């Protein structure tokens, strides 16, 4: 993926991943898929901008399909185009604590559950973030 064409977003807004889309990957391809997703999960420690997309592809690790592999490749294309992006903590006189939160209403095609997330800033510095699927249907 070194010479791939970069994209501006880690996940397409129109595409909704589902367990019934695409054809199942072979065992060898599924292993590569899981390895790539695992590496990307580790990358979210310094790249919270890909957390939501990684969360979505992690939902289908048990039986990945060609559609899920395409979503992982799109994330890799995004990462390749934004290599210099990451968390930067800088000194600031601001002591303002800001929290931003959002959720997608019934965003999962499979079980109609929502995904919620938040980002907590201390001054200009991102201190904590999370993106997870809600336990009940909204």
PyMOL commands that set and color helices and strands:
alter all, ss='L'
color gray80, all
select helices_A, chain A and resi 27-43+48-58+66-81
alter helices_A, ss='H'
color red, helices_A
select strands_A, chain A and resi 97-104+113-122+125-137
alter strands_A, ss='S'
color yellow, strands_A
deselect
rebuild
show_as cartoon
